[in-house]
Every structure is written in C-alpha cells, then in structure tokens.
Amino acid sequence: MPQFDFYSFSGQIFWTLAGFYFFYFFGLHFYLTKFSEMFKMRQKLTITYIKENKTASVAINTFNSFLLV
C-alpha cells in the first residue's frame, strides 16, 4: 500500500506533526491572548457594575427612609 511506504511514511509523520504544532502555537499565541484580554475586561466590567449597583441601592434605601419618616 502506498500510504505505508517506508520512504514516504516518515515524511508524512514529520509534516503532520510540524503542521499540527504550527497551528497549535499560532492559535495559542493569537487567540488565547485575545480571549484572556476579553475575559479580563468582562471581569472588570462585572466588578464595576456590582459596585455601581451597591451605591445605587444605598442611595435608594436612604431616599426610601426619608419618605417613610
């Protein structure tokens, strides 16, 4: 069978592994850094929204306490 030929089999293995590692490290370098930046930004936004919600709820509670008196 031609796919199990001894002279071409080692070259096929080499180029398959070289291509896999190239695309793996390409994706790791570009896409993983973009995803990590996106998740860090989402975490910062979530923290700021929680802080804003807490300050707004404190302001609403003080306003409601003035109305009830």
C-alpha positions as CSV (number, residue, x, y, z in Angstrom):
1,M,0.0,0.0,0.0
2,P,1.4,3.4,-0.9
3,Q,0.4,5.1,2.4
4,F,2.6,2.7,4.3
5,D,5.7,3.1,2.1
6,F,8.8,3.3,4.3
7,Y,10.3,6.2,2.4
8,S,7.3,8.5,2.4
9,F,5.9,7.4,5.8
10,S,8.4,9.3,7.9
11,G,8.0,12.5,5.9
12,Q,4.2,12.3,6.3
13,I,4.6,11.9,10.0
14,F,7.0,14.8,10.2
15,W,4.9,17.3,8.2
16,T,1.7,16.2,10.0
17,L,3.3,16.9,13.4
18,A,5.0,20.1,12.1
19,G,1.7,21.4,10.8
20,F,-0.1,20.5,14.0
21,Y,2.4,22.3,16.2
22,F,2.4,25.3,13.9
23,F,-1.3,25.7,14.0
24,Y,-1.4,24.9,17.7
25,F,1.1,27.6,18.7
26,F,-0.4,30.0,16.2
27,G,-3.8,29.6,17.9
28,L,-2.3,29.6,21.3
29,H,-0.4,32.8,20.7
30,F,-3.0,34.9,19.0
31,Y,-6.4,33.6,20.1
32,L,-5.6,32.7,23.7
33,T,-4.2,36.2,24.3
34,K,-7.4,37.8,22.8
35,F,-9.6,35.6,24.9
36,S,-7.7,36.3,28.0
37,E,-8.0,40.1,27.4
38,M,-11.7,39.7,26.7
39,F,-12.3,37.8,30.0
40,K,-10.2,40.3,32.0
41,M,-12.3,43.2,30.6
42,R,-15.5,41.3,31.3
43,Q,-14.4,40.7,34.9
44,K,-13.6,44.4,35.4
45,L,-16.9,45.4,33.9
46,T,-18.7,43.0,36.2
47,I,-16.9,44.3,39.3
48,T,-17.7,47.9,38.3
49,Y,-21.4,47.1,37.7
50,I,-21.6,45.4,41.1
51,K,-20.1,48.5,42.8
52,E,-22.4,50.8,41.0
53,N,-25.4,48.7,41.9
54,K,-24.4,48.7,45.6
55,T,-24.0,52.5,45.6
56,A,-27.3,52.9,43.9
57,S,-29.1,50.6,46.3
58,V,-27.7,52.5,49.2
59,A,-28.9,55.8,47.7
60,I,-32.4,54.3,47.1
61,N,-32.6,52.9,50.7
62,T,-31.7,56.3,52.2
63,F,-34.3,58.0,49.9
64,N,-36.9,55.5,51.0
65,S,-36.1,56.0,54.6
66,F,-36.7,59.8,54.2
67,L,-40.1,59.0,52.6
68,L,-41.2,56.7,55.3
69,V,-40.5,59.1,58.1
